[in-house]
Amino acid sequence: MPSAAAHVERHLSHRVGWLRAAVLGANDGITSTASLIVGVAAAGAGGSAVFTAGVAALVAGAGSMAAGEYSSVSSQRDSELADIAKEREELETMPDRELKELQRIYIDKGLNAELAHEVAVELSKGDVLAVHMAEELGITHDTIARPVQAATYSALSFAAGAAVPLIAVMLAPTPASRVIVTFLVALVALAALGAAGARAGGAASGRATFRMLLLGALAMLVTAGVGKILGQTVG
């Protein structure tokens, strides 16, 4: 019979920061760039205009994703650091009250008062700030916000996603096939992204894949319709 020590569980919560940014960036890159390409092509634009629009979407989108993620995650990190600083000050000035707060947390988790006190005291002998961060604030080293990481993953993943429909429209055999080729290639890429993102996060892939396909197809169909109408009325 295998010993308990031989059993090792693999949890994937440490991936949540970069995984969210990467999946969001790639999904946005594929969907927005493919939608723009499909819309411009449906309007009757020539190959040069379609390609230029796709490249512009890639560059502008990657920059926008990086700036947006950095600003958003920086605000989250500022809030987390403020909470940590407050917790550190309270531990220095009111250690007894903080010990009682920790005891109360363990009582709420099901321990009796005596055992909860013993656990709180024992854990406070180590990195007491880390214990209070995790138990009171829900912040750990793995989950704390990282703006640079989020911005980098978002920009790179957006560019990688946007490159897919851009390459597809370049390789379309005829001008008339640009819309359908881009549409189909984008859907395949979205399906692969949904499955890969779910697998990296340890979740079932079916729901994530269906969600990406549905929303991506809807975005491209609406944009193609708008492009077709504008191409006929404005042109």
Buried (B, 14 or more C-beta within 10 A) or exposed (E): EEEEEEEEEEEEEEBEBBBBBBBBBBBBBBBBBBBBBBBBBBBBBEEEEBBEBBBEBBEBBBEBBBEBBBEBBBEBBEEBEEBBEEBBEBBEEEEEEBBEBBBEBBBEEEBEEEEBBBBBEEBBEEEBBBBBBBBBBEBEEEBBBBBEBBBBBBBBBBBBBBBBBBEBBBEBEEBEEBBEBBBEBBBBBBBBBBBBBBEBBEEEBEEBBEBBBEEBBEBBEEBBEBBBEBBEEEE
